[in-house]
Amino acid sequence: MLTERDNFEAGKLIIATNRHYPYYNATVCHDSILDGIDYTAVHTIFPATECGSGIGDILLVYLTCQKKSTVLSTIGKLSCNPRVVHAEPSYLFSSQIIPNDPYFGYLWGLENVNAPLGWNYTVGSGDMVVGVVDSGIDYRHPDVRDNMWVSPDGHHGRNFFDNNDNTMDITGHGTHVAGTIGATGNNAIGIAGVCWQVKLASLKIGDADFGLAAAIAAIHYANENNIPILNNSWGGGYASPTLKHVIDNYNGLFVASAGNSGADSDVLPEYPAAFDNGNILSVASTNPDDTLSAFSNYGARTVDIAAPGADILSLSLHGEYSTQRGTSMSAPHVAGAAALLLSYMPGLTPLENKQLILDSAAVRPWLQGKLVTGGVLDIQAMFENATRLYSSAHTVVAGESLWRIAANHGIDVRALIRANPQLHNPDLIFPGDVITVPVR
């Protein structure tokens, strides 16, 4: 893993020149400093001032070689140059996007899974839909109503238990789940979900008890409406072969809660989480210290990953908020992360989405042997891995803009901007800049 001192831009070098070294003009000075260095461009990014410091112009040099080792070796060459006060890489610093939602400070789960660092990549997309297969959603709640999906026939989903269009939640369970996935972020109301911008489809399969037939119908509905992620915070001990078949034929990622029996699911499985379908991602619950919650099921073969599930603050009925605990609360953290990732790289398949989440888990020694990954959801690492595996590097040439680069690669410029959080001003790019281009 990179340390903070290793985290810098390849191909870029910052040089602070010596203002007391006599030269006729800046160009001669800069040329003499860079003699013997293979570079493509140089810009003065901060001119010399009249202060008492010995630093003159500060230069940004674009090296021809795009290896980090070249940056370091070039710094070594410059270390004895009397014309140079200091040379260093262009280090990368992480910002943490903190929303203005007043209860954000109580959302310990988002901090534990590095959601604020992940939001540097994206906070979601209004084109992304997550189906909440649950007790419905209180779609009038002010912290979620702007993120509610509307079906082609003008509804927020479907009630498959009662076979009608009334998807209003009367128990609060589905609303709580929905809030963790996608409560509207940065709206100065209540909380923020993992995915600030998303559309939540209310796929109601019961109230306190959920029906198998309703669940099967909901999955079929998700296929018909191209809903790519389903959150399923429900389960039981019956291994329905029909349900297994239906999930296997669902065209998206099926996120499922592992269950709250405190049992080894390898021995006492709960379904649908314990099915071995490739598109199921099963989730255990952790406490604020990343230990396994006492109530949570686990399983070295049947439970994939853990996420926060103890005393989770989220939405309640009638515009209220409440804390609940259970793997029902941990699964939506993962479903929200999957929605973020698919917003960032819309071309990912469900299995690629799942694998990136699993491969990015923050491993904890006490979870090894308990879970497939032995770790906890890590949204920042998820994005880092996605960018490394499913992107290409484009070196900017003179006259190019992000808009032209996006058009040439056949992607939306917004996706290109999201993939390059280091570009604080997307209108300002220079020849030699290396731009990350998502290829999924």
C-alpha positions, 0 to 999 in steps of 0.5 A, a space after each residue: 500500500 502506498 504511504 502518504 510520501 509515495 502518493 504523488 503524480 507520475 510525470 510531474 515535478 515541482 521545482 523551487 528556483 533560487 531567486 539569488 542566483 544571477 541570470 539575465 532572464 527567467 527563460 535562461 534560468 529555467 533552461 539551465 536548470 532543466 539541462 539534461 532532463 527529459 521533459 515535454 513542458 514547463 510552466 511557472 505556477 507561482 512567480 517570484 515575489 519580493 519577500 525575504 525568502 530565497 525562493 524565486 519562480 516555482 516551476 511545474 515540469 512535465 517529464 517525458 517518462 510517466 514513471 514515478 521512479 523517474 520523478 524521484 531520480 530527477 529530484 536526485 539529479 537536482 539536489 546538488 544544483 545551486 539554481 534549485 532551492 527545493 525539488 519535490 513530487 506533486 503529492 496527492 492529498 485526499 479531501 473528505 467531502 462532508 455533507 451539510 446534513 445535520 445528523 451526519 456526525 452520528 453516522 459512524 458507519 459511513 466513516 468506518 467504510 471510508 464513504 467520505 473519501 469515496 465521495 471524491 470519486 462520485 456521490 452517485 447518479 440520478 440514472 442509478 436505480 436500486 430496488 429495496 425489496 422490503 416492507 416498502 418505503 415512506 416515499 413522503 419522507 423529506 430526506 428521501 422523496 427526491 430520490 424516489 424512483 418513478 416507474 413507467 406507469 407513474 408509481 414508486 414501485 409495486 406492492 407484490 404482497 397485496 398485488 397493488 400499487 400501494 408501496 407505502 411502508 407501515 413498519 419502518 423497516 424498508 424506510 430505514 434500509 432505504 435511508 442508508 442506501 440513498 437518503 439525499 445527501 447535502 440537502 441540509 436535512 437529517 442524514 446522508 445515504 451511502 449514495 447521495 444521488 440515486 433512485 430508490 424503487 420500493 418493491 414491497 413484499 410484505 409488512 412484518 413478514 415477507 412472502 416468497 411469492 412476492 419476492 419472486 415477483 419483485 425480482 422479475 419486476 426488477 428484470 423487466 425494469 432494468 433495476 441493476 441492484 437489489 437490497 434484500 434485508 430479509 431471510 429464513 431457514 428454508 432453501 427454496 429451490 425456486 428462489 435460488 433459480 429466480 436469483 440466478 436468473 436476475 440480471 443484477 447484483 443481489 445484496 443480502 443480509 446474512 441473518 441475526 442468529 449469531 450462528 455459523 451460516 456454513 452449518 446453519 444457513 439462512 437464505 437467500 444470503 447462503 445460496 451459492 449463486 454468483 450474483 449474491 453478495 451476503 453481508 454480516 454486521 460489525 460494531 464501531 470497532 469493526 468486530 463482528 456484532 454478537 447477533 450477526 451470522 458469519 460463515 467462511 464459505 457463505 458470508 462474503 463481507 461485513 459492514 456496519 450494522 449496530 445502532 445505525 441511524 437512518 430514516 423512520 416513518 413520518 419524517 422521523 429518524 431512528 437507530 436500528 441494528 441487524 444485518 438488515 442495516 449492514 446490507 444497505 451499506 454494501 448496496 449503496 457502495 455498489 450503486 456508487 461504483 456502478 454510477 462511476 463505471 456504468 459498464 461494470 457487470 454485476 460480477 465485476 461490481 461484486 468482485 471489486 467490493 470483495 477484493 477491496 475489503 479491509 481485512 481484520 484478523 479477527 474476521 479471518 476464518 469468519 467471512 469469505 473476505 475476512 474484512 469490512 467494506 472499504 469504499 475508498 479502496 473499492 474506487 482505487 481498485 476500480 480505477 486501477 483495473 478498469 481505466 486507461 491513461 490519456 496524456 493531454 496534448 496541446 489544444 485538448 480539453 476534457 470535453 474533446 477527450 471524453 468525446 474521443 473516448 465515447 464517454 460522458 464528460 461527467 464520468 471523466 470529471 468524476 474519474 479525475 478528482 485531482 482536477 479541481 478545475 476541469 477547465 484547466 488542463 495542461 499538455 502532459 497531464 495524465 487523465 484517467 479514462 474509465 473503460 467500463 
